[in-house]
């Protein structure tokens, strides 16, 4: 009877261990848990975002998140951020799905969006730099400079828009 009881306990232990290994192998194959294979840690401005499988193209996921933000935005999208990927290899790490990582990146990048961006014109004279909102303000400023300092010297106005062009003023 003792031998039969031991056999039943051993059999139940083997079944439990086998089930556990099947669950681990299944999660590793479905790329939800790392069991020792390489994976990527994604960071935005030094802040950890999540781990993804090694075969995921992180650059593509970030660009996709930016595209979705741009679609939702009514104005032009301007952001300031740096991203990096670090290849790691630790067992039993939960891996994010591509779609989940994209949503997390979208939330983080939404915080990095620079809200207002106005067109400005910069005038540089020597070490002085002045910023103006319109070309009329630039023209007024250059007229004042010309009257005070450079009565005989021509002023070359360099405008950058769609293409570079220079205008003698």
Secondary structure as UniProt FT lines:
FT   HELIX           2..29
FT   TURN            30..31
FT   STRAND          33..35
FT   STRAND          39..44
FT   TURN            45..46
FT   STRAND          47..53
FT   TURN            54..55
FT   HELIX           58..72
FT   STRAND          83..88
FT   STRAND          91..94
FT   HELIX           98..111
FT   STRAND          121..125
FT   TURN            126..127
FT   STRAND          128..132
FT   HELIX           135..148
FT   STRAND          156..160
FT   STRAND          164..168
//
